[in-house]
Amino acid sequence: MSDNPLVGWSVDPADITLTGTGLRRPECVLAQPSGDLWVADLGGGIVHIRPDGSQDIVRPRNGGGPFAPEVGANIDGNQGFSMPNGMCFDAHGDFVIGNFGTNVIEHLTRDGHWSLVAGSVMWPDSEVRPIGKANFPALDASGRLWFSVTASAEAWRNRGQNVESDGYIAVIDDFVPGEQSVGRVVATDLAGTNELRFSADGRQLYAAETGGDHMTRFQVHDDGTLTGREVYGPERLYGAPDGFAFDAHGNLWTTLIGQDKLVAITPEGDVLTIWEDGDRAVKDAAVPAGSSGAGTPLDAKPGDGLAPRMASITFGGADLRTVYIGSLGGDSLPTFRSPVPGAPLPHWSASF
C-alpha cells in the first residue's frame, strides 16, 4: 500500500468554501503564515485579503504602472492594458509581477510605489528584444530573479489553437528592487511557458509548458545557466498545466486550465485527480473535433464551475494545509483542506 496521502483521496465538493469577493481574474495567489492573501487583479493591482475576510486593493500611485512612459518605450510604444499575472515576494515582502498585458516585469510596494524591473531581454546572440508575454517571476536563494515568458507578442497575436514554441525563461543576475535591468535568456523553444518553481535545494527548476501540455525540469547551475531539459511526469497531461505547487510528500499539484481540473503528479510519475470542477459534458463539448482531448489550452474555456479557467494552486494557512485555487474567470478563490501540507516557499520563514 502506498504511503502517499493523496492516493485514494479527492476533494469532496461539499467541503469547498469560497475566499474573497468581487475578484477580477484572480490568476495568482500569494499566502503568508499570518493568513494574509495577496491576489493578482485585472485592474492593474493586487487585492489584499486579510484573515478576517476584509479586503482592499494596492494599485500603482503617482502615474506608475501601465501609464508610466517607460513602459510604452519598452513595448514598441504600445502600453497595452495592465494585467498582473504571476507574482512573487521580494526580500522585503513587496511584489515582483509578470504583467501579461503590458509585457514587462514590474515591482510594486505595499504602499503603491511602482517601478519597472525589465522591459527587454538579451538573447544568446546578444540581440536585445522586448520581453513579450511576461508570465511568472521567481526569486532563488541567491537573489537572482527568474521569469517565464509565454510567447513573443507577435506569436501571441497571431496564434491559432496552440502558442508557437517561442516561449522562454530569462534571469536577472543582479536584481535590485527599484532598478531597471535587462534580462538574460537562458532557455528557449518552450511552448506556452507558465509558472516556475525551484526544488527545495534550488538545484532544479520546474516550468509548466501550457502549450506543450506537460511539465519541464532543468538543472540549475551556480552561474545561472540551465541544462538537462527533460519532461517531468507524463509527456502529455491532456489539459494544459498552468500553475503548480509541491506538497511535503513530493507530489506536484497542477491546475489543468484546458479542463478546469486539479491533478497531482506523484514522485513516481503517476497522475492523481484531486478535483474536477464544473460540468463534464460542457467541457467535452468545448473540445475541438479531432483533438486529443486537451482542448485549446490558452484560449476560451467553457467556465461553468467555481474556478473557470483554473489557473493556480497555493498552499496556505498556518499549517500549509489550506488550498486556494486561482482562475482566470472566477470572482473568488475555491478553498479546501489538504491531507498533506504544502512545501513551504522561500518567503514562508520571512519576517515581513
PyMOL commands that set and color helices and strands:
alter all, ss='L'
color gray80, all
select helices_A, chain A and resi 13-15+65-67+69-74+153-157+280-286+346-349
alter helices_A, ss='H'
color red, helices_A
select strands_A, chain A and resi 17-19+29-31+37-41+45-49+55-58+84-89+95-99+104-108+114-118+120-122+128-130+134-139+145-149+167-172+183-190+193-198+204-209+214-220+226-232+241-246+252-256+261-265+271-276+310-316+322-327+333-337
alter strands_A, ss='S'
color yellow, strands_A
deselect
rebuild
show_as cartoon
